[in-house]
Amino acid sequence: MKPAELRSALRSLEIFEGLTEDQLDWLVSVSEPRVLADGEVLFRDGEEAAGFHVLLSGGLVVTKVVDGREEVLTRHSTEEESASAEEHDGKPSAAHRFTGELPLLTEGSYVATAAASGPSTTVVAYPRPVFFDMLTRCHGVAAVLIPVLAWRIKSSEVQARKRATVEALGTLAAGLAHELNNPAAAVARAAQELAPALDRLTRTAQAWGAAATGAERAVFDRLAEELDGLPPPATTDPFAQADAEEEIADWAEGAGTERPGLLGSGISDLGRELGWLVERLEGVGAPALACALDHLAALLEIRSLAAELRAAGPRISQLVSATRDYANLDRAPEQRFPVTEGLENTLVVLRAKLTGISIVREYEPGLPELTGYPSELNQVWTNLVDNAAEAMEGAGVLTLRARAEGVCMVVEICDTGRGIPGESLPRIFEPFYTTKDVGKGTGLGLHLSYRIVTQRHHGSITARSRPGETRMVVRLPLAGSAQSCVPPATTPDTTPVEGTSPS
């Protein structure tokens, strides 16, 4: 592109329209025009930010890989030239003509990938030193740049909140499905086996009634009553239980019962042995013994199925209740609530991710309540616990602490994982900053948690980390307190966080 053509093209852009002739001459002299083929990459996610890019013709599509899926974040096109800000839902009209300023200003890496969309896309690159020199020499550039920068950060946060909501729902659904699997399977199995078991109970009851004398029925009734009051064994020796089951089954088979194995397992599960059973059946004669044992086996089977249903039903109710509380369904947006309820519900939801990790709870007794938005704080607890689980890679200790400290509630989430690098610790709450591999994080999880804690709840969040110990500390005002909770004096391994955004 000839200098005169470049000069004319730059002057037509909103970001440069207020430049003087001298400023425009300088801008042309430092410009680096580049023509991109369709699909050619301008910069990649994770690369160190090297320049500020202005679109002269064609288009750019900006994408990001999140959890293995490529998402289109935005499109830049010269065809949007005539569109107003209102037509783009508040998007500044200049926003579609440049990119790359955010990572340059934050001294970070590109947070997405930009590629040409359509043939003959022309961009002008300004390397990092030139970009900062541009802001110094050309004051009008900053006046256009700052509103676009603010809009992009706000848009990214909105997208991240939507993504976080979807991810939270996905985590909730996956955790609920995983936890419901066992009790639901138990209910289904018991329901399937209940009808034939009732048929067997009816049949054996009729046979026993026909074979037994009045005295023998009294012996059996006393045994059935005693079984009702038997508590489950406090401890079990699996080898001793297996021996007892086999011994009872062999004896029952010798007595002519139809289902000796069921009888053996039913009696041994109660922690009883053959001698106990023989003693309680004294008075039942040999002609009626087989019928008594068959009826006893059927009775134990029915009681076992009923016990499974009694255990599975409340477990399902508990999981549904935890899910409802976690999602904060059917509740007012702002309310008084115990902080431990949200922590426990988060553990239920993330149980599948915490397999192999030991959980330690250190809750101060008699904790006062908080006033706020429990569903939003649940997003914070989920983010912190999920990060901790990922850092421990399936093995370690997760410690949850909650205590009152003056007018504040202090919640600590600690893990024994790999820790946060010292150079990264001061930046973890910045938007778009992440220590995860490219494609595995948006860099907005901790930033959104920070906003929820500090802006929505007037609290503070700090981090301390070293290899083998990372501690996230959240301070929240207690119910009825009008004061904000700020962190105490920090130490070198602590990220200081005040009541305003670190960005």
Buried (B, 14 or more C-beta within 10 A) or exposed (E): BEEEEBBEBBBEBBBBEEBEEEBBEBBBEBBEBBBBEEEEEBBEBBEEBBBBBBBBBBBBBBBBBBEEEEBEBBBBBBEBEEEEBEEBEEBBBBBBBBBBBBBBBBEBBBBBBBBBBBEEBBBBBBBBEBBBBBBEBBEBBEEBBEBBBEBBBEBBBEBBBEBBEEBBEEBBEBBBEBBBEEBBEBBEBBEEBBEEBBEBBEBBBEBBEEBBEEEBBEBBEEBBEEBEEEEEEEEEEEEEBEBBBBBBBEBBBEBEBBBBBBBBBBBBBBBBBBEBBEEBBEEBEEEBBBBBBBBBBBBBBBBBBEEBBEEBEEBBEEBEEBBEBBBBEEBEEEBEBBBBBBBBBBBBBBBBBBEEBEEEEEBBEEBBBBBBBBBBBBBBBBBBBBBBBBBBEEEBBBBBBBBEEEBBBBBBBBBBBBBBEEEBBBBBBBBBBBBEEBBEBBBBBBBBBBBBBBEBBBBBBBBBBEEEBBBBBBBBBBBEBEEBBBBEEEEEBBBBBEEEBBB
